[in-house]
Structures are given as structure tokens and as C-alpha cells.
């Protein structure tokens, strides 16, 4: 590889005050650093092999299957249980009690005894229990409409209607993928040192990747059962369009607030990547061509993006208009002279909506794998000691940190009802996070610590009566109620993207912004909010299947190929 | 049956909050419990005992009154969680060779995780000792000298924490699962339950995330 010319200027990273706003986080798009792409790159690079040692599913679609992913060092196995679920039991809610299929990702190759044990537990999900040999537990439901359409067509010897496929995007959607010790599974610490687990959520996305292969096989099996000799398999180009859906509700929103160091590392990696590309002095013809090609494919992808939610419809309208403007601008713009990406990005910051700005930010990274991809190794939270409070810090020092990072929160009148209208709590019924109306429901006593802005402002007020030289250790002896806020402030001081710089309990909060941010880092596309607090997405849509990972240039799979659409 | 360390931490955090600890204290109580269980020490049982004893008691009654030596509580009995958190906050004192002394602290083993984090911070092993018991940790490994098998007792003791130059070479490493005391686990579950808001038809309608049907 030729060494790159030294940049004549270095673009700095965008300020946390610009990036960490909910409206912007809620406009994030997948990029090279998304967890699914980190995984598919590794699988292709290391030439993982895949086997299906068991597919034992009967004519009613009941049974089990095992899908193995063989890395250079070890094997991971998806153990899938297929069920015959009555329609009245099919619920998108995380609190459902029965599913069309249930899964565990097993660390190694399961024995018959392991499978028997998992059969007693995995179909029960939360009501069951797994062990340290399991790395994740998940479940999925069919898209009833599309499932029946695809089986009927294949059974009849015909391919499904691509329009129908593209309208939904998936045959099954997961309603939860549990990892990191949930339900008794192995803790992340047990696998964190493995290279393939060094980036975040690699086990969970591997589980979804294998689930997608299972779903394709299951629908073909059911079609064959129904149609016999007349049945045909799914055409590979149609199968490729289908991802795995996911329904995500409020349970995921607090994650961003509960893992400040981790979120900082995700955002900082992407912001570092953006700054590096903005600092590129000259773009080669190939790099410009890659960008232009993927921009055109993005426009196509956004055309296929459907949502019935008023907020997303408006955002999509703006995005489509602005991507056309971007496209026209790029046609005319000079990308052959100094710092082309920085100039383009500065133009976008004044001319384009947030959705289009963030889309461009992700797109600009595409030609620059050599500058970007290694940042994947910096996205996990390895600093377990970060929760320690430095009690020697003085009151004056802490107040300075608060003013630097929470000034926005001190400008809010927290006594105003609309500024604290909401409260996050956990419901007794299903033990899931919910967002309630503080002044209409009896929930304030159960409030979760998910309003860091309000709490930082209260901490700042409490510090005012303390001597500037007093150590925080003494303050905390008298005020343990501020302990979590002191910890956050000290984390943010070292990890500037750790904190969302917006009100997370205001009357106009849109929790889907928090969901969108996290899901974009997973690599999700086709965000389709179903309310202000629930979103459906597609995972691995257009991605290679296990057997296609060695095909050339499989890394740009999130971008649909031009000329293949709706023919 | 074993538990994952994340399960132990999550249950402990909710339980601590359920008995009235601040969120920040609850977080540290939970990490302390996790740390002990990872060393196959009875974190869950001791946390259940401490939370039961101090259920609803004000922090100011059971925390060190000041950070001047030796530490004592207004009520006469120090809580190991409040004292441990203060110990970790003041870890730099250990680096300079100072001892931290506590009078009448209950369930003293719960102090050890906080001392362990202090050891990580000052990059030196520390020793925690009370009665005949001596424990050394560098934050990661632990060595326990407990000739009378009293390390898990809840009774109150005078305790000293200090820096040491070297760890005992027989120190043991943490494990990745916890074998928790079932009774203690159930007690934590009862306390944790207090953090859940009772459901009402209104909360079901307003608060939940998704729709009910998935038949589309």
C-alpha cells in the first residue's frame, strides 16, 4: 500500500455539544464501524466456515436445527428451536411468552445432552435458564404476511414478489437478543479477550447472522413440504434482500445512559474516523468513485425505506431532497483538490438536514477502510475502574467540570413541569423500563437515574454551599444522593462523548432518538418508528449469507446494488 | 446452579436501592457484591444481612462522621458499604503510607472490594485486617488468612486498611461465575422488588413500548 501524503491540515473532532444532541443521535446511519460490518469483515478476512450439522424440523415446522460458525480458533453454534405458534400468541412485545422460533448461541459444538437441556429452557426464554456455555439467548416471530406469501409462491414453483419482499424486508423479526450474562448465560468477561469478541456486541450480531440463514432454510423447507416436487428454492438475489427484522422498545433506551464510557467509545471512534477522513489532503480517483457509487446506492436505499410514522415520514422527505442536493453538489464539486472531504462536509453542515449530514458522515468513511477500520478495536469498554470516584478532587474542580459539560442542563428550569414531565421507571408486571408521566401517575418514587442533566444541575446547586477547597470525598459523606452524578461528571471529564447533552425527561422527549443511535451502531437500516418509543428495523438486509462471504467486495452490503431493483 | 456475575450485580443494585441507598451507593454495593462472589466469597449473603440491618436507616447514621481517623458512626455501628465507598474515595491516603482505621464496622468482608479498587488506584497491594483475619489484594487477586474461619461473619469489628509492598504469593484469581447463598439471593429479590412500580391500567397504556399484536 502506498503511504498517504501527510495532511496539510488536521480536522479536529466535532465537539460533544454538537454531536451529543438527541436530534442528531436520532439521525445516525450505519457506517464501516457498525458492529454487523465489523463482524462480516472479520468473517470474510479470516475465512470462517459454516456448517449445518442438524436440521430436524417436521412438516408442521416444529423441531430444531444447529448452525455452526467455525473461526480459525473455535466454533460457535446457533441452536434454533422451531415452534408452531398460534396467531393469538404472537406478540412483538418483549414481554410475550411464546415465539415462532427461539435460539441460543452455544460456545462450541453442543452435545445431545446440551441440546436436550436447551430444549427445556430456551423456548421459555426469560422463564428458562441457561449456563456459562451459552453466550446469547434470543427469539423471533414471523412476518405473517410475508411468510405465507413466500411459502405459497415457492411451493407453487414461483419466486415471491420482490415488491412484497422489499415492503417488509424480512421473514422473521427478533424481539430480544440477550447476551452478557442474562438468564444465566456467560458474562462478557468470559469472552472479551477473544479477538472476534473485541468489538462490541459481536456475539449478538453473529447470532442474528446465523438466524438469517436458518430463517431462509426454514421457509424453503416449509415450501418444499407444502409443494413437494413442484416447490423451488428461493432465488439467491431475492434471499439476499431479506434481513432479520427487529422490534426495539424502551428497554434499549436506558442503555445509552447506563453505559457512559461505552457510548463515549462508540461515538469517539466514529468521530475520530470522520476527523481523519476530513483531514485527507487529496482524494484519489478511486476514492471519489467509491464515494459517488455508494452515494447513488444510498439514494436507492433511502427510496426503499418505508415508514408510516409522521416524524420519520418528514425526516425521510427531507433526507431524500437533501441527498439529491448532495448528489448534484458532488457532481459539480471539485473533489480533486485540497481537503475535499472537509470542504464537502462544511458545505453539508450549512446546507443539509441532520439526517443527510449524518448520512454523508457515514458515507465519507467508506473509501477509507485503512484509516477507519482499526478503530473498531477501540469501541469496547475495557476500563472497568472508571466507576471509581476520585474523592481528592476539590469542589472547585468538580464545579468546573460541571460547567464545562453540563452548562446546557444548568440553563434549564427544572421546576417547570414540561422540563421534567416524564420519569423512567421499571414496571412490576414485566420488569421492563417504561417512560411515564410524572404528574399523572404514581411513579416518581420509582424513578430510575436516567436524567443526568437534571441531576448534574442539582449537584451543582448542592456544591454552592461548600468551600471550594473541600474534597469531594467529604461532600459525598454528607450527600450520598449525588454520588452517581459525581461519578458521571468525572467520567465525562475524560470521556467527552459519554453524556447525551439533552433533557431525557422532558415532555417532548422522543425515546426513538436514543434507540436509533444504538441501532445505527449495530448497523441497522430501514428505521421504522411505530410510535415515539418503539421502532422496527432491519438487520443484515442485503448482506451475504455464510456461503457468500468470500465473494469480492462483500463489505459494502448495506448499499443495494444499482439496477437490481424492482424489476 | 451458578449465576453470571452480571446477574449478581444487577440483583444487588436493585436490592440496595430498594432499601433506600442512593443510586450511586447502590452501584458500588452491587459491584462489591459481584467482586466478592467472583472470589467465591459470600457477597450476596453479606449484602442481604447489611441491607436487612440498615433497611431504611439514614446514611448519616451509619457512615463515617468525618474522614479523620479513626472512622466512627453516629449510631455507633459503621455500615461497610458507606465506609467502603469512603475508603475508596480516600485511596490516595493509603499511597502515602497512612492507615485507614474503622471502629465497629459490621460485615467487614464487604470492605475488601473497596480496598481492592483502592489498590488498583494506587498501583500497590493493600491489606485489610480485623481480629485474626488478614486479607491482601492487588485489586484483582486476593489472599485470605482466616485461621478461625470467621471471614464471613456479620459481627462488628475494628478494622485497619493499609498499603503493603508485596502480595502473598498464594493469592487466588477471580472466577467467572458466582455460587450465591440462596437465602441471601431471595432476600435481595424481595428488596429489589421494591424498585418496581406497581402496574395500573394507565401505566400499561402510557408507558409500554410496543403494540400488542405481531400478526402483520
Interface residues (C-beta under 8 A of the other chain):
Chain A: X87 X90 X91 X92 X93 X94 X96 X129 X131 X132 X141 X143 X144 X145 X173 X175 X180 X181 X182 X184 X185 X186 X187 X188 X189 X190 X247 X248 X249 X250 X251 X385 X387 X388 X389 X390 X391 X392 X425 X426 X427 X428 X429 X431 X432 X434 X435 X436 X437 X440 X441 X442 X443 X445 X446 X449 X471 X472 X473 X474 X476 X477 X478 X480 X481 X482 X483 X484 X485 X486 X487 X530 X531 X533 X534
Chain B: X1 X2 X3 X4 X5 X6 X7 X21 X22 X23 X24 X25 X27 X28 X31 X59 X60 X63 X64 X66 X67 X82 X85 X86 X88 X89 X90 X91 X92 X117 X120 X121 X176 X177 X193 X195 X196 X197 X198 X199 X200 X202 X203 X204 X206 X207 X208 X209 X210 X211 X212 X213 X214 X215 X216
